[in-house]
Amino acid sequence: MKSTMIHSLVLIGFGSIFAALPSASAQSSVKVGANAVSITGQVSCSRFGRGSVTARKGMSVAQTIQYCVNFMAGEYTLVYGNRIYTLTGDKDMLAKMSGKTVTVAGNLLPPSTDVDTVAVMGTVSVSTVVPTKE
């Protein structure tokens, strides 16, 4: 069961990359290379790790994430299971996607190794962010 799910996710990931390539190349100057990735996960703040985000009093979850990034020295991250990717790129675009499940396409800097522990896996230089259906 787990193996089937992993294979499905890999196929979906490759499908997403190939589907996004024509539009990404027309809209972005990011080169597709060996470190190109397309990852689906939830946009969060580095200060929350992989845990869920509890909204601050009077704020939504998205506003809490934006507050964390802007006033608590956090960075935008993409949380995918046990993996956390730091996101760099257009801060306004990332702010709009705070708290949402999205597919991020870009380049992984530096390349990460595959580990089973919870860890920051690297930094993704974001070229596109596409919301996914939840």
N, CA, C and O atoms as CSV, one atom per row, in Angstrom:
chain,resi,resn,atom,element,x,y,z
A,1,MET,N,N,0.835,-1.190,0.000
A,1,MET,CA,C,0.000,0.000,0.000
A,1,MET,C,C,0.878,1.251,0.000
A,1,MET,O,O,0.667,2.161,-0.802
A,2,LYS,N,N,1.876,1.297,0.914
A,2,LYS,CA,C,2.745,2.463,1.006
A,2,LYS,C,C,3.554,2.623,-0.277
A,2,LYS,O,O,3.741,3.737,-0.767
A,3,SER,N,N,4.027,1.513,-0.813
A,3,SER,CA,C,4.809,1.538,-2.046
A,3,SER,C,C,3.963,2.049,-3.208
A,3,SER,O,O,4.451,2.820,-4.035
A,4,THR,N,N,2.705,1.629,-3.279
A,4,THR,CA,C,1.806,2.088,-4.335
A,4,THR,C,C,1.574,3.586,-4.220
A,4,THR,O,O,1.551,4.291,-5.228
A,5,MET,N,N,1.404,4.074,-3.001
A,5,MET,CA,C,1.173,5.499,-2.803
A,5,MET,C,C,2.407,6.304,-3.201
A,5,MET,O,O,2.280,7.354,-3.830
A,6,ILE,N,N,3.580,5.834,-2.848
A,6,ILE,CA,C,4.818,6.530,-3.205
A,6,ILE,C,C,4.970,6.579,-4.724
A,6,ILE,O,O,5.305,7.621,-5.286
A,7,HIS,N,N,4.722,5.443,-5.386
A,7,HIS,CA,C,4.812,5.427,-6.842
A,7,HIS,C,C,3.806,6.386,-7.475
A,7,HIS,O,O,4.127,7.072,-8.446
A,8,SER,N,N,2.590,6.436,-6.928
A,8,SER,CA,C,1.578,7.367,-7.434
A,8,SER,C,C,2.034,8.810,-7.271
A,8,SER,O,O,1.879,9.620,-8.185
A,9,LEU,N,N,2.603,9.137,-6.098
A,9,LEU,CA,C,3.068,10.501,-5.861
A,9,LEU,C,C,4.207,10.870,-6.808
A,9,LEU,O,O,4.277,12.000,-7.291
A,10,VAL,N,N,5.098,9.915,-7.071
A,10,VAL,CA,C,6.201,10.174,-7.989
A,10,VAL,C,C,5.659,10.443,-9.388
A,10,VAL,O,O,6.101,11.380,-10.053
A,11,LEU,N,N,4.707,9.630,-9.841
A,11,LEU,CA,C,4.119,9.834,-11.172
A,11,LEU,C,C,3.388,11.171,-11.261
A,11,LEU,O,O,3.482,11.872,-12.268
A,12,ILE,N,N,2.664,11.515,-10.205
A,12,ILE,CA,C,1.962,12.802,-10.186
A,12,ILE,C,C,2.969,13.946,-10.222
A,12,ILE,O,O,2.766,14.946,-10.910
A,13,GLY,N,N,4.060,13.786,-9.470
A,13,GLY,CA,C,5.097,14.825,-9.451
A,13,GLY,C,C,5.707,15.030,-10.825
A,13,GLY,O,O,5.863,16.166,-11.273
A,14,PHE,N,N,6.056,13.932,-11.505
A,14,PHE,CA,C,6.626,14.057,-12.846
A,14,PHE,C,C,5.601,14.638,-13.819
A,14,PHE,O,O,5.943,15.445,-14.684
A,15,GLY,N,N,4.348,14.223,-13.671
A,15,GLY,CA,C,3.298,14.772,-14.522
A,15,GLY,C,C,3.144,16.267,-14.315
A,15,GLY,O,O,2.950,17.015,-15.273
A,16,SER,N,N,3.229,16.705,-13.067
A,16,SER,CA,C,3.127,18.135,-12.756
A,16,SER,C,C,4.277,18.920,-13.363
A,16,SER,O,O,4.091,20.021,-13.881
A,17,ILE,N,N,5.474,18.336,-13.293
A,17,ILE,CA,C,6.640,19.013,-13.866
A,17,ILE,C,C,6.465,19.188,-15.365
A,17,ILE,O,O,6.660,20.283,-15.892
A,18,PHE,N,N,6.096,18.104,-16.058
A,18,PHE,CA,C,5.953,18.185,-17.511
A,18,PHE,C,C,4.777,19.055,-17.922
A,18,PHE,O,O,4.836,19.711,-18.962
A,19,ALA,N,N,3.710,19.075,-17.131
A,19,ALA,CA,C,2.569,19.929,-17.446
A,19,ALA,C,C,2.913,21.400,-17.242
A,19,ALA,O,O,2.405,22.261,-17.960
A,20,ALA,N,N,3.766,21.692,-16.276
A,20,ALA,CA,C,4.099,23.081,-15.961
A,20,ALA,C,C,5.225,23.637,-16.823
A,20,ALA,O,O,5.387,24.855,-16.902
A,21,LEU,N,N,6.006,22.779,-17.469
A,21,LEU,CA,C,7.166,23.251,-18.219
A,21,LEU,C,C,6.842,24.269,-19.304
A,21,LEU,O,O,7.511,25.302,-19.359
A,22,PRO,N,N,5.847,24.041,-20.181
A,22,PRO,CA,C,5.594,25.042,-21.225
A,22,PRO,C,C,5.204,26.399,-20.658
A,22,PRO,O,O,5.697,27.426,-21.125
A,23,SER,N,N,4.320,26.422,-19.649
A,23,SER,CA,C,3.897,27.703,-19.091
A,23,SER,C,C,4.996,28.334,-18.250
A,23,SER,O,O,5.155,29.555,-18.265
A,24,ALA,N,N,5.753,27.530,-17.519
A,24,ALA,CA,C,6.819,28.074,-16.685
A,24,ALA,C,C,7.917,28.686,-17.532
A,24,ALA,O,O,8.470,29.726,-17.173
A,25,SER,N,N,8.241,28.055,-18.654
A,25,SER,CA,C,9.310,28.601,-19.490
A,25,SER,C,C,8.879,29.902,-20.137
A,25,SER,O,O,9.724,30.751,-20.423
A,26,ALA,N,N,7.593,30.082,-20.375
A,26,ALA,CA,C,7.116,31.317,-20.983
A,26,ALA,C,C,7.058,32.452,-19.960
A,26,ALA,O,O,7.162,33.620,-20.334
A,27,GLN,N,N,6.893,32.125,-18.674
A,27,GLN,CA,C,6.696,33.147,-17.662
A,27,GLN,C,C,7.920,33.406,-16.802
A,27,GLN,O,O,7.953,34.407,-16.087
A,28,SER,N,N,8.907,32.561,-16.841
A,28,SER,CA,C,10.002,32.660,-15.895
A,28,SER,C,C,11.338,32.512,-16.589
A,28,SER,O,O,11.453,31.878,-17.638
A,29,SER,N,N,12.354,33.119,-15.971
A,29,SER,CA,C,13.696,32.986,-16.510
A,29,SER,C,C,14.475,31.885,-15.797
A,29,SER,O,O,15.663,31.701,-16.061
A,30,VAL,N,N,13.818,31.146,-14.892
A,30,VAL,CA,C,14.482,30.066,-14.178
A,30,VAL,C,C,14.746,28.931,-15.163
A,30,VAL,O,O,13.846,28.497,-15.882
A,31,LYS,N,N,15.986,28.459,-15.186
A,31,LYS,CA,C,16.360,27.383,-16.092
A,31,LYS,C,C,15.992,26.040,-15.486
A,31,LYS,O,O,16.145,25.813,-14.286
A,32,VAL,N,N,15.498,25.151,-16.354
A,32,VAL,CA,C,15.189,23.808,-15.914
A,32,VAL,C,C,16.487,23.020,-15.961
A,32,VAL,O,O,17.128,22.930,-17.008
A,33,GLY,N,N,16.872,22.455,-14.837
A,33,GLY,CA,C,18.134,21.727,-14.772
A,33,GLY,C,C,18.007,20.505,-13.895
A,33,GLY,O,O,16.909,20.037,-13.594
A,34,ALA,N,N,19.141,20.007,-13.498
A,34,ALA,CA,C,19.182,18.795,-12.682
A,34,ALA,C,C,18.529,19.007,-11.321
A,34,ALA,O,O,18.069,18.039,-10.715
A,35,ASN,N,N,18.474,20.226,-10.827
A,35,ASN,CA,C,17.909,20.501,-9.506
A,35,ASN,C,C,16.467,21.000,-9.567
A,35,ASN,O,O,15.942,21.477,-8.561
A,36,ALA,N,N,15.821,20.900,-10.721
A,36,ALA,CA,C,14.432,21.341,-10.856
A,36,ALA,C,C,13.526,20.418,-10.048
A,36,ALA,O,O,13.674,19.197,-10.080
A,37,VAL,N,N,12.585,21.026,-9.322
A,37,VAL,CA,C,11.656,20.250,-8.505
A,37,VAL,C,C,10.253,20.799,-8.657
A,37,VAL,O,O,10.057,21.955,-9.031
A,38,SER,N,N,9.298,19.967,-8.367
A,38,SER,CA,C,7.898,20.348,-8.255
A,38,SER,C,C,7.377,19.611,-7.029
A,38,SER,O,O,7.285,18.383,-7.026
A,39,ILE,N,N,7.036,20.369,-5.987
A,39,ILE,CA,C,6.672,19.765,-4.710
A,39,ILE,C,C,5.321,20.314,-4.265
A,39,ILE,O,O,5.076,21.518,-4.346
A,40,THR,N,N,4.454,19.435,-3.799
A,40,THR,CA,C,3.168,19.851,-3.260
A,40,THR,C,C,3.234,19.783,-1.748
A,40,THR,O,O,3.667,18.782,-1.177
A,41,GLY,N,N,2.806,20.841,-1.113
A,41,GLY,CA,C,2.809,20.900,0.342
A,41,GLY,C,C,2.094,22.148,0.819
A,41,GLY,O,O,1.462,22.850,0.030
A,42,GLN,N,N,2.191,22.421,2.096
A,42,GLN,CA,C,1.524,23.577,2.688
A,42,GLN,C,C,2.528,24.678,2.991
A,42,GLN,O,O,3.583,24.429,3.574
A,43,VAL,N,N,2.189,25.903,2.589
A,43,VAL,CA,C,3.051,27.056,2.839
A,43,VAL,C,C,2.904,27.448,4.307
A,43,VAL,O,O,1.797,27.666,4.799
A,44,SER,N,N,4.049,27.533,4.997
A,44,SER,CA,C,4.063,27.832,6.424
A,44,SER,C,C,5.230,28.764,6.733
A,44,SER,O,O,5.813,29.365,5.831
A,45,CYS,N,N,5.561,28.878,8.009
A,45,CYS,CA,C,6.684,29.682,8.460
A,45,CYS,C,C,7.694,28.768,9.154
A,45,CYS,O,O,7.311,27.808,9.822
A,46,SER,N,N,8.965,29.063,8.997
A,46,SER,CA,C,10.022,28.225,9.563
A,46,SER,C,C,9.925,28.108,11.084
A,46,SER,O,O,10.398,27.123,11.651
A,47,ARG,N,N,9.339,29.064,11.737
A,47,ARG,CA,C,9.245,29.037,13.198
A,47,ARG,C,C,8.243,27.994,13.699
A,47,ARG,O,O,8.259,27.642,14.879
A,48,PHE,N,N,7.367,27.493,12.811
A,48,PHE,CA,C,6.374,26.495,13.195
A,48,PHE,C,C,6.849,25.069,12.923
A,48,PHE,O,O,6.166,24.119,13.306
A,49,GLY,N,N,7.996,24.892,12.274
A,49,GLY,CA,C,8.471,23.553,11.938
A,49,GLY,C,C,7.475,22.858,11.039
A,49,GLY,O,O,6.945,23.464,10.108
A,50,ARG,N,N,7.215,21.586,11.309
A,50,ARG,CA,C,6.231,20.864,10.507
A,50,ARG,C,C,4.895,20.758,11.223
A,50,ARG,O,O,3.974,20.102,10.737
A,51,GLY,N,N,4.789,21.407,12.380
A,51,GLY,CA,C,3.555,21.362,13.155
A,51,GLY,C,C,2.466,22.224,12.543
A,51,GLY,O,O,2.716,23.030,11.647
A,52,SER,N,N,1.271,22.041,13.038
A,52,SER,CA,C,0.164,22.845,12.534
A,52,SER,C,C,0.267,24.263,13.096
A,52,SER,O,O,0.835,24.487,14.165
A,53,VAL,N,N,-0.288,25.194,12.364
A,53,VAL,CA,C,-0.241,26.604,12.736
A,53,VAL,C,C,-1.540,26.964,13.447
A,53,VAL,O,O,-2.627,26.780,12.901
A,54,THR,N,N,-1.419,27.474,14.661
A,54,THR,CA,C,-2.576,27.961,15.400
A,54,THR,C,C,-2.660,29.459,15.204
A,54,THR,O,O,-1.700,30.186,15.461
A,55,ALA,N,N,-3.811,29.915,14.749
A,55,ALA,CA,C,-3.989,31.339,14.476
A,55,ALA,C,C,-3.840,32.163,15.749
A,55,ALA,O,O,-4.326,31.783,16.814
A,56,ARG,N,N,-3.158,33.300,15.617
A,56,ARG,CA,C,-3.050,34.249,16.727
A,56,ARG,C,C,-4.411,34.895,16.939
A,56,ARG,O,O,-5.241,34.921,16.030
A,57,LYS,N,N,-4.632,35.406,18.118
A,57,LYS,CA,C,-5.907,36.040,18.443
A,57,LYS,C,C,-6.196,37.173,17.457
A,57,LYS,O,O,-5.382,38.079,17.283
A,58,GLY,N,N,-7.345,37.110,16.825
A,58,GLY,CA,C,-7.771,38.147,15.883
A,58,GLY,C,C,-7.185,37.994,14.482
A,58,GLY,O,O,-7.394,38.862,13.634
A,59,MET,N,N,-6.458,36.910,14.225
A,59,MET,CA,C,-5.840,36.702,12.914
A,59,MET,C,C,-6.259,35.350,12.336
A,59,MET,O,O,-6.617,34.429,13.071
A,60,SER,N,N,-6.209,35.250,11.020
A,60,SER,CA,C,-6.408,33.965,10.361
A,60,SER,C,C,-5.075,33.213,10.378
A,60,SER,O,O,-4.053,33.772,10.776
A,61,VAL,N,N,-5.084,31.959,9.951
A,61,VAL,CA,C,-3.846,31.179,9.866
A,61,VAL,C,C,-2.894,31.850,8.877
A,61,VAL,O,O,-1.697,31.961,9.143
A,62,ALA,N,N,-3.423,32.297,7.735
A,62,ALA,CA,C,-2.581,32.961,6.729
A,62,ALA,C,C,-1.938,34.222,7.303
A,62,ALA,O,O,-0.754,34.469,7.071
A,63,GLN,N,N,-2.691,35.010,8.039
A,63,GLN,CA,C,-2.152,36.235,8.643
A,63,GLN,C,C,-1.110,35.900,9.707
A,63,GLN,O,O,-0.127,36.624,9.861
A,64,THR,N,N,-1.319,34.810,10.439
A,64,THR,CA,C,-0.357,34.381,11.457
A,64,THR,C,C,0.970,33.995,10.809
A,64,THR,O,O,2.035,34.336,11.324
A,65,ILE,N,N,0.910,33.286,9.682
A,65,ILE,CA,C,2.128,32.907,8.962
A,65,ILE,C,C,2.844,34.149,8.454
A,65,ILE,O,O,4.064,34.256,8.579
A,66,GLN,N,N,2.100,35.086,7.883
A,66,GLN,CA,C,2.697,36.326,7.380
A,66,GLN,C,C,3.309,37.131,8.520
A,66,GLN,O,O,4.377,37.721,8.352
A,67,TYR,N,N,2.654,37.165,9.672
A,67,TYR,CA,C,3.186,37.849,10.851
A,67,TYR,C,C,4.502,37.212,11.277
A,67,TYR,O,O,5.465,37.909,11.597
A,68,CYS,N,N,4.535,35.882,11.278
A,68,CYS,CA,C,5.738,35.137,11.659
A,68,CYS,C,C,6.904,35.502,10.746
A,68,CYS,O,O,8.015,35.735,11.220
A,69,VAL,N,N,6.656,35.551,9.451
A,69,VAL,CA,C,7.718,35.862,8.486
A,69,VAL,C,C,8.167,37.315,8.621
A,69,VAL,O,O,9.365,37.599,8.613
A,70,ASN,N,N,7.223,38.222,8.743
A,70,ASN,CA,C,7.551,39.649,8.731
A,70,ASN,C,C,8.062,40.205,10.060
A,70,ASN,O,O,8.863,41.140,10.065
A,71,PHE,N,N,7.612,39.644,11.190
A,71,PHE,CA,C,7.947,40.245,12.471
A,71,PHE,C,C,8.672,39.329,13.452
A,71,PHE,O,O,9.125,39.782,14.504
A,72,MET,N,N,8.786,38.038,13.116
A,72,MET,CA,C,9.440,37.099,14.031
A,72,MET,C,C,10.657,36.434,13.380
A,72,MET,O,O,11.107,35.375,13.819
A,73,ALA,N,N,11.176,37.065,12.337
A,73,ALA,CA,C,12.387,36.594,11.650
A,73,ALA,C,C,12.251,35.176,11.095
A,73,ALA,O,O,13.230,34.433,11.033
A,74,GLY,N,N,11.044,34.806,10.696
A,74,GLY,CA,C,10.842,33.496,10.085
A,74,GLY,C,C,11.019,33.572,8.574
A,74,GLY,O,O,11.166,34.651,8.000
A,75,GLU,N,N,11.002,32.405,7.948
A,75,GLU,CA,C,11.086,32.312,6.499
A,75,GLU,C,C,9.922,31.470,6.009
A,75,GLU,O,O,9.441,30.591,6.724
A,76,TYR,N,N,9.465,31.741,4.779
A,76,TYR,CA,C,8.417,30.902,4.212
A,76,TYR,C,C,8.974,29.509,3.983
A,76,TYR,O,O,10.098,29.350,3.506
A,77,THR,N,N,8.180,28.496,4.328
A,77,THR,CA,C,8.576,27.111,4.120
A,77,THR,C,C,7.451,26.362,3.426
A,77,THR,O,O,6.301,26.801,3.416
A,78,LEU,N,N,7.803,25.232,2.852
A,78,LEU,CA,C,6.825,24.313,2.294
A,78,LEU,C,C,6.944,23.022,3.090
A,78,LEU,O,O,8.004,22.398,3.121
A,79,VAL,N,N,5.852,22.627,3.733
A,79,VAL,CA,C,5.849,21.429,4.563
A,79,VAL,C,C,5.198,20.308,3.768
A,79,VAL,O,O,4.045,20.404,3.347
A,80,TYR,N,N,5.967,19.243,3.574
A,80,TYR,CA,C,5.516,18.079,2.824
A,80,TYR,C,C,5.825,16.841,3.656
A,80,TYR,O,O,6.949,16.341,3.636
A,81,GLY,N,N,4.840,16.352,4.379
A,81,GLY,CA,C,5.060,15.195,5.249
A,81,GLY,C,C,6.095,15.516,6.312
A,81,GLY,O,O,5.929,16.465,7.079
A,82,ASN,N,N,7.167,14.724,6.360
A,82,ASN,CA,C,8.243,14.942,7.321
A,82,ASN,C,C,9.313,15.872,6.784
A,82,ASN,O,O,10.335,16.075,7.439
A,83,ARG,N,N,9.106,16.428,5.636
A,83,ARG,CA,C,10.119,17.270,5.004
A,83,ARG,C,C,9.687,18.731,4.989
A,83,ARG,O,O,8.516,19.061,4.805
A,84,ILE,N,N,10.678,19.588,5.191
A,84,ILE,CA,C,10.445,21.027,5.191
A,84,ILE,C,C,11.420,21.649,4.203
A,84,ILE,O,O,12.623,21.395,4.262
A,85,TYR,N,N,10.897,22.460,3.298
A,85,TYR,CA,C,11.733,23.153,2.320
A,85,TYR,C,C,11.612,24.653,2.570
A,85,TYR,O,O,10.501,25.177,2.651
A,86,THR,N,N,12.733,25.345,2.692
A,86,THR,CA,C,12.729,26.792,2.799
A,86,THR,C,C,12.453,27.344,1.406
A,86,THR,O,O,13.020,26.866,0.424
A,87,LEU,N,N,11.580,28.354,1.318
A,87,LEU,CA,C,11.214,28.922,0.023
A,87,LEU,C,C,11.833,30.303,-0.154
A,87,LEU,O,O,11.784,31.130,0.757
A,88,THR,N,N,12.408,30.549,-1.311
A,88,THR,CA,C,12.882,31.884,-1.658
A,88,THR,C,C,12.181,32.284,-2.932
A,88,THR,O,O,11.790,31.429,-3.727
A,89,GLY,N,N,12.021,33.552,-3.128
A,89,GLY,CA,C,11.346,34.040,-4.330
A,89,GLY,C,C,10.494,35.236,-3.996
A,89,GLY,O,O,10.768,35.963,-3.041
A,90,ASP,N,N,9.468,35.437,-4.779
A,90,ASP,CA,C,8.566,36.576,-4.642
A,90,ASP,C,C,7.783,36.472,-3.331
A,90,ASP,O,O,6.868,35.658,-3.209
A,91,LYS,N,N,8.148,37.300,-2.357
A,91,LYS,CA,C,7.509,37.265,-1.031
A,91,LYS,C,C,6.019,37.589,-1.098
A,91,LYS,O,O,5.233,37.047,-0.320
A,92,ASP,N,N,5.622,38.471,-2.024
A,92,ASP,CA,C,4.198,38.800,-2.155
A,92,ASP,C,C,3.402,37.596,-2.633
A,92,ASP,O,O,2.299,37.344,-2.147
A,93,MET,N,N,3.957,36.850,-3.585
A,93,MET,CA,C,3.300,35.653,-4.101
A,93,MET,C,C,3.196,34.603,-2.995
A,93,MET,O,O,2.154,33.967,-2.839
A,94,LEU,N,N,4.272,34.420,-2.229
A,94,LEU,CA,C,4.257,33.444,-1.145
A,94,LEU,C,C,3.287,33.863,-0.041
A,94,LEU,O,O,2.620,33.016,0.552
A,95,ALA,N,N,3.206,35.158,0.234
A,95,ALA,CA,C,2.280,35.647,1.263
A,95,ALA,C,C,0.836,35.325,0.893
A,95,ALA,O,O,0.039,34.966,1.760
A,96,LYS,N,N,0.497,35.449,-0.377
A,96,LYS,CA,C,-0.869,35.149,-0.834
A,96,LYS,C,C,-1.214,33.675,-0.664
A,96,LYS,O,O,-2.386,33.319,-0.547
A,97,MET,N,N,-0.207,32.826,-0.650
A,97,MET,CA,C,-0.423,31.377,-0.549
A,97,MET,C,C,-0.246,30.853,0.875
A,97,MET,O,O,-0.316,29.643,1.091
A,98,SER,N,N,-0.019,31.730,1.848
A,98,SER,CA,C,0.200,31.324,3.243
A,98,SER,C,C,-0.926,30.429,3.743
A,98,SER,O,O,-2.103,30.768,3.627
A,99,GLY,N,N,-0.547,29.280,4.302
A,99,GLY,CA,C,-1.511,28.363,4.875
A,99,GLY,C,C,-2.205,27.460,3.880
A,99,GLY,O,O,-2.931,26.550,4.279
A,100,LYS,N,N,-2.001,27.687,2.598
A,100,LYS,CA,C,-2.673,26.892,1.571
A,100,LYS,C,C,-1.789,25.746,1.108
A,100,LYS,O,O,-0.565,25.791,1.231
A,101,THR,N,N,-2.433,24.721,0.573
A,101,THR,CA,C,-1.713,23.622,-0.054
A,101,THR,C,C,-1.483,24.017,-1.502
A,101,THR,O,O,-2.424,24.321,-2.236
A,102,VAL,N,N,-0.217,24.010,-1.902
A,102,VAL,CA,C,0.172,24.470,-3.228
A,102,VAL,C,C,1.182,23.513,-3.852
A,102,VAL,O,O,1.777,22.680,-3.168
A,103,THR,N,N,1.358,23.646,-5.139
A,103,THR,CA,C,2.450,22.966,-5.828
A,103,THR,C,C,3.455,24.029,-6.203
A,103,THR,O,O,3.129,24.990,-6.900
A,104,VAL,N,N,4.682,23.853,-5.737
A,104,VAL,CA,C,5.752,24.811,-5.967
A,104,VAL,C,C,6.708,24.214,-6.988
A,104,VAL,O,O,7.133,23.067,-6.857
A,105,ALA,N,N,7.041,24.997,-8.004
A,105,ALA,CA,C,8.038,24.579,-8.994
A,105,ALA,C,C,9.218,25.518,-8.886
A,105,ALA,O,O,9.044,26.725,-8.718
A,106,GLY,N,N,10.413,24.975,-8.981
A,106,GLY,CA,C,11.603,25.804,-8.906
A,106,GLY,C,C,12.844,24.935,-8.904
A,106,GLY,O,O,12.809,23.785,-9.344
A,107,ASN,N,N,13.927,25.481,-8.414
A,107,ASN,CA,C,15.196,24.762,-8.340
A,107,ASN,C,C,15.584,24.552,-6.895
A,107,ASN,O,O,15.468,25.459,-6.071
A,108,LEU,N,N,16.046,23.348,-6.591
A,108,LEU,CA,C,16.471,23.014,-5.241
A,108,LEU,C,C,17.919,23.433,-5.060
A,108,LEU,O,O,18.798,23.019,-5.815
A,109,LEU,N,N,18.157,24.265,-4.043
A,109,LEU,CA,C,19.493,24.779,-3.762
A,109,LEU,C,C,19.825,24.552,-2.301
A,109,LEU,O,O,19.110,25.120,-1.475
A,110,PRO,N,N,20.763,23.836,-1.908
A,110,PRO,CA,C,21.558,22.858,-2.642
A,110,PRO,C,C,20.771,21.577,-2.789
A,110,PRO,O,O,19.718,21.433,-2.167
A,111,PRO,N,N,21.245,20.640,-3.592
A,111,PRO,CA,C,20.538,19.370,-3.709
A,111,PRO,C,C,20.486,18.681,-2.352
A,111,PRO,O,O,21.454,18.719,-1.592
A,112,SER,N,N,19.360,18.055,-2.053
A,112,SER,CA,C,19.210,17.403,-0.753
A,112,SER,C,C,19.454,15.911,-0.866
A,112,SER,O,O,19.424,15.333,-1.953
A,113,THR,N,N,19.694,15.309,0.275
A,113,THR,CA,C,19.796,13.856,0.326
A,113,THR,C,C,18.481,13.313,0.847
A,113,THR,O,O,17.746,14.036,1.520
A,114,ASP,N,N,18.169,12.083,0.562
A,114,ASP,CA,C,16.926,11.472,1.001
A,114,ASP,C,C,17.123,10.903,2.396
A,114,ASP,O,O,17.884,9.954,2.584
A,115,VAL,N,N,16.432,11.488,3.378
A,115,VAL,CA,C,16.524,11.004,4.754
A,115,VAL,C,C,15.131,10.768,5.298
A,115,VAL,O,O,14.162,11.342,4.802
A,116,ASP,N,N,15.024,9.933,6.308
A,116,ASP,CA,C,13.728,9.602,6.891
A,116,ASP,C,C,13.387,10.445,8.110
A,116,ASP,O,O,12.317,10.262,8.691
A,117,THR,N,N,14.248,11.349,8.512
A,117,THR,CA,C,13.983,12.151,9.694
A,117,THR,C,C,13.388,13.493,9.293
A,117,THR,O,O,13.466,13.904,8.136
A,118,VAL,N,N,12.798,14.157,10.260
A,118,VAL,CA,C,12.261,15.488,10.016
A,118,VAL,C,C,13.430,16.451,9.922
A,118,VAL,O,O,14.194,16.595,10.876
A,119,ALA,N,N,13.575,17.105,8.792
A,119,ALA,CA,C,14.707,18.003,8.609
A,119,ALA,C,C,14.405,18.979,7.489
A,119,ALA,O,O,13.586,18.712,6.609
A,120,VAL,N,N,15.075,20.100,7.539
A,120,VAL,CA,C,14.999,21.035,6.426
A,120,VAL,C,C,15.785,20.392,5.289
A,120,VAL,O,O,16.970,20.091,5.432
A,121,MET,N,N,15.123,20.190,4.178
A,121,MET,CA,C,15.689,19.429,3.080
A,121,MET,C,C,16.500,20.279,2.117
A,121,MET,O,O,17.213,19.735,1.273
A,122,GLY,N,N,16.409,21.583,2.220
A,122,GLY,CA,C,17.113,22.473,1.308
A,122,GLY,C,C,16.258,23.689,1.052
A,122,GLY,O,O,15.216,23.874,1.681
A,123,THR,N,N,16.694,24.505,0.140
A,123,THR,CA,C,15.974,25.714,-0.230
A,123,THR,C,C,15.492,25.580,-1.654
A,123,THR,O,O,16.243,25.152,-2.530
A,124,VAL,N,N,14.228,25.946,-1.896
A,124,VAL,CA,C,13.673,25.931,-3.237
A,124,VAL,C,C,13.580,27.361,-3.715
A,124,VAL,O,O,12.896,28.183,-3.106
A,125,SER,N,N,14.270,27.661,-4.811
A,125,SER,CA,C,14.144,28.951,-5.460
A,125,SER,C,C,12.890,28.886,-6.314
A,125,SER,O,O,12.891,28.264,-7.375
A,126,VAL,N,N,11.823,29.523,-5.860
A,126,VAL,CA,C,10.489,29.356,-6.442
A,126,VAL,C,C,10.348,30.120,-7.740
A,126,VAL,O,O,10.676,31.304,-7.813
A,127,SER,N,N,9.856,29.435,-8.773
A,127,SER,CA,C,9.527,30.101,-10.021
A,127,SER,C,C,8.028,30.215,-10.191
A,127,SER,O,O,7.546,31.216,-10.722
A,128,THR,N,N,7.267,29.205,-9.747
A,128,THR,CA,C,5.815,29.275,-9.800
A,128,THR,C,C,5.215,28.626,-8.568
A,128,THR,O,O,5.788,27.704,-7.986
A,129,VAL,N,N,4.039,29.130,-8.179
A,129,VAL,CA,C,3.263,28.548,-7.087
A,129,VAL,C,C,1.847,28.419,-7.594
A,129,VAL,O,O,1.244,29.399,-8.033
A,130,VAL,N,N,1.311,27.204,-7.534
A,130,VAL,CA,C,-0.035,26.947,-8.020
A,130,VAL,C,C,-0.844,26.330,-6.902
A,130,VAL,O,O,-0.442,25.302,-6.358
A,131,PRO,N,N,-2.007,26.941,-6.526
A,131,PRO,CA,C,-2.835,26.346,-5.483
A,131,PRO,C,C,-3.353,24.980,-5.954
A,131,PRO,O,O,-3.599,24.785,-7.145
A,132,THR,N,N,-3.517,24.043,-5.024
A,132,THR,CA,C,-4.063,22.741,-5.343
A,132,THR,C,C,-5.431,22.628,-4.701
A,132,THR,O,O,-5.750,23.351,-3.758
A,133,LYS,N,N,-6.230,21.719,-5.218
A,133,LYS,CA,C,-7.545,21.493,-4.629
A,133,LYS,C,C,-7.383,20.674,-3.375
A,133,LYS,O,O,-6.700,19.650,-3.377
A,134,GLU,N,N,-8.011,21.123,-2.298
A,134,GLU,CA,C,-7.870,20.418,-1.017
A,134,GLU,C,C,-9.018,19.477,-0.811
A,134,GLU,O,O,-9.080,18.792,0.210
